[in-house]
Protein backbone atom coordinates (compact mmCIF):
# COMPACT_ATOMS: atom_id res chain seq x y z
CA UNK A 1 0.00 0.00 0.00
CA UNK A 2 1.24 3.49 -0.86
CA UNK A 3 0.02 6.94 0.13
CA UNK A 4 0.04 9.95 -2.14
CA UNK A 5 2.23 12.72 -0.76
CA UNK A 6 -0.03 15.34 -2.33
CA UNK A 7 -3.64 14.28 -1.75
CA UNK A 8 -3.25 11.58 0.92
CA UNK A 9 -5.07 8.90 -1.08
CA UNK A 10 -4.10 5.33 -0.20
CA UNK A 11 -3.60 3.02 -3.18
CA UNK A 12 -1.88 -0.16 -4.32
CA UNK A 13 1.55 0.80 -5.58
CA UNK A 14 1.29 -0.70 -9.06
CA UNK A 15 3.14 2.02 -10.96
CA UNK A 16 4.06 4.30 -8.06
CA UNK A 17 1.64 7.05 -9.07
CA UNK A 18 -1.51 8.18 -7.32
CA UNK A 19 -4.65 7.25 -9.28
CA UNK A 20 -6.37 10.42 -8.03
CA UNK A 21 -3.86 13.17 -8.78
CA UNK A 22 -1.00 11.41 -10.60
CA UNK A 23 1.65 12.37 -8.04
CA UNK A 24 4.34 9.85 -7.08
CA UNK A 25 3.79 7.79 -3.95
CA UNK A 26 4.88 9.61 -0.80
CA UNK A 27 7.84 9.14 1.43
CA UNK A 28 8.87 12.70 2.14
CA UNK A 29 9.69 14.22 5.45
CA UNK A 30 13.48 13.92 5.23
CA UNK A 31 13.83 11.10 7.74
CA UNK A 32 11.48 12.50 10.36
CA UNK A 33 9.05 10.15 12.09
CA UNK A 34 5.35 10.34 11.33
CA UNK A 35 4.73 11.56 14.87
CA UNK A 36 7.23 14.42 14.59
CA UNK A 37 5.79 15.45 11.21
CA UNK A 38 2.31 15.45 12.73
CA UNK A 39 3.47 17.49 15.73
CA UNK A 40 5.10 20.06 13.44
CA UNK A 41 1.94 20.17 11.30
CA UNK A 42 -0.12 20.97 14.40
CA UNK A 43 2.29 23.80 15.29
CA UNK A 44 1.99 25.17 11.75
CA UNK A 45 -1.82 25.04 11.86
CA UNK A 46 -1.81 26.98 15.14
CA UNK A 47 0.52 29.53 13.52
CA UNK A 48 -1.84 29.89 10.56
CA UNK A 49 0.54 28.15 8.14
CA UNK A 50 -2.06 25.73 6.83
CA UNK A 51 -0.38 25.15 3.47
CA UNK A 52 2.81 24.01 5.17
CA UNK A 53 0.80 21.83 7.54
CA UNK A 54 -0.90 20.12 4.60
CA UNK A 55 2.43 18.97 3.20
CA UNK A 56 3.65 17.77 6.59
CA UNK A 57 0.45 15.82 7.16
CA UNK A 58 0.75 14.19 3.74
CA UNK A 59 4.31 13.18 4.63
CA UNK A 60 3.13 11.80 8.00
CA UNK A 61 0.47 9.74 6.21
CA UNK A 62 3.12 8.43 3.82
CA UNK A 63 5.03 7.10 6.80
CA UNK A 64 2.02 5.84 8.79
CA UNK A 65 -1.31 5.67 6.93
CA UNK A 66 -3.07 4.04 9.91
CA UNK A 67 -3.45 7.17 12.06
CA UNK A 68 -6.95 8.58 11.82
CA UNK A 69 -5.89 11.98 13.15
CA UNK A 70 -3.39 12.46 10.32
CA UNK A 71 -6.14 11.99 7.72
CA UNK A 72 -8.62 14.09 9.70
CA UNK A 73 -6.31 17.08 10.02
CA UNK A 74 -5.20 16.74 6.39
CA UNK A 75 -8.90 17.04 5.54
CA UNK A 76 -9.21 20.08 7.77
CA UNK A 77 -6.17 21.73 6.18
CA UNK A 78 -7.49 21.09 2.68
CA UNK A 79 -10.91 22.41 3.70
CA UNK A 80 -9.35 25.63 5.03
CA UNK A 81 -7.43 26.00 1.77
CA UNK A 82 -10.63 25.62 -0.27
CA UNK A 83 -9.85 22.13 -1.60
CA UNK A 84 -13.20 20.66 -0.64
CA UNK A 85 -12.88 17.55 -2.81
CA UNK A 86 -9.46 16.82 -1.31
CA UNK A 87 -10.87 17.45 2.16
CA UNK A 88 -13.73 15.07 1.50
CA UNK A 89 -11.32 12.33 0.39
CA UNK A 90 -9.13 12.80 3.45
CA UNK A 91 -12.18 12.68 5.72
CA UNK A 92 -13.30 9.50 3.94
CA UNK A 93 -9.95 7.91 4.76
CA UNK A 94 -10.36 8.97 8.39
CA UNK A 95 -13.87 7.49 8.39
CA UNK A 96 -12.55 4.18 7.03
CA UNK A 97 -10.07 4.03 9.89
CA UNK A 98 -12.57 5.06 12.57
CA UNK A 99 -16.14 4.59 11.29
CA UNK A 100 -19.22 6.25 12.76
CA UNK A 101 -17.41 9.13 14.44
CA UNK A 102 -19.65 12.19 14.77
CA UNK A 103 -16.86 14.72 14.24
CA UNK A 104 -15.67 13.02 11.05
CA UNK A 105 -19.24 12.63 9.81
CA UNK A 106 -19.94 16.35 10.34
CA UNK A 107 -16.81 17.25 8.39
CA UNK A 108 -17.77 14.89 5.56
CA UNK A 109 -21.17 16.57 5.35
CA UNK A 110 -19.63 20.07 5.38
CA UNK A 111 -17.12 19.20 2.65
CA UNK A 112 -19.82 17.57 0.52
CA UNK A 113 -22.00 20.66 0.91
CA UNK A 114 -19.15 22.93 -0.21
CA UNK A 115 -18.49 20.67 -3.21
CA UNK A 116 -22.16 20.91 -4.15
CA UNK A 117 -22.12 24.71 -3.79
CA UNK A 118 -19.06 24.92 -6.07
CA UNK A 119 -20.94 23.10 -8.84
CA UNK A 120 -23.70 25.72 -8.89
SVG drawing of the C-alpha trace seen along z (x, -y; Angstrom):
<svg xmlns="http://www.w3.org/2000/svg" viewBox="-26 -32 42 35">
<polyline fill="none" stroke="black" stroke-width="0.4" points="0.0,0.0 1.2,-3.5 0.0,-6.9 0.0,-10.0 2.2,-12.7 0.0,-15.3 -3.6,-14.3 -3.3,-11.6 -5.1,-8.9 -4.1,-5.3 -3.6,-3.0 -1.9,0.2 1.5,-0.8 1.3,0.7 3.1,-2.0 4.1,-4.3 1.6,-7.0 -1.5,-8.2 -4.7,-7.2 -6.4,-10.4 -3.9,-13.2 -1.0,-11.4 1.6,-12.4 4.3,-9.9 3.8,-7.8 4.9,-9.6 7.8,-9.1 8.9,-12.7 9.7,-14.2 13.5,-13.9 13.8,-11.1 11.5,-12.5 9.1,-10.1 5.4,-10.3 4.7,-11.6 7.2,-14.4 5.8,-15.4 2.3,-15.4 3.5,-17.5 5.1,-20.1 1.9,-20.2 -0.1,-21.0 2.3,-23.8 2.0,-25.2 -1.8,-25.0 -1.8,-27.0 0.5,-29.5 -1.8,-29.9 0.5,-28.1 -2.1,-25.7 -0.4,-25.1 2.8,-24.0 0.8,-21.8 -0.9,-20.1 2.4,-19.0 3.7,-17.8 0.5,-15.8 0.8,-14.2 4.3,-13.2 3.1,-11.8 0.5,-9.7 3.1,-8.4 5.0,-7.1 2.0,-5.8 -1.3,-5.7 -3.1,-4.0 -3.5,-7.2 -7.0,-8.6 -5.9,-12.0 -3.4,-12.5 -6.1,-12.0 -8.6,-14.1 -6.3,-17.1 -5.2,-16.7 -8.9,-17.0 -9.2,-20.1 -6.2,-21.7 -7.5,-21.1 -10.9,-22.4 -9.4,-25.6 -7.4,-26.0 -10.6,-25.6 -9.8,-22.1 -13.2,-20.7 -12.9,-17.6 -9.5,-16.8 -10.9,-17.4 -13.7,-15.1 -11.3,-12.3 -9.1,-12.8 -12.2,-12.7 -13.3,-9.5 -9.9,-7.9 -10.4,-9.0 -13.9,-7.5 -12.5,-4.2 -10.1,-4.0 -12.6,-5.1 -16.1,-4.6 -19.2,-6.2 -17.4,-9.1 -19.7,-12.2 -16.9,-14.7 -15.7,-13.0 -19.2,-12.6 -19.9,-16.4 -16.8,-17.3 -17.8,-14.9 -21.2,-16.6 -19.6,-20.1 -17.1,-19.2 -19.8,-17.6 -22.0,-20.7 -19.1,-22.9 -18.5,-20.7 -22.2,-20.9 -22.1,-24.7 -19.1,-24.9 -20.9,-23.1 -23.7,-25.7"/>
</svg>
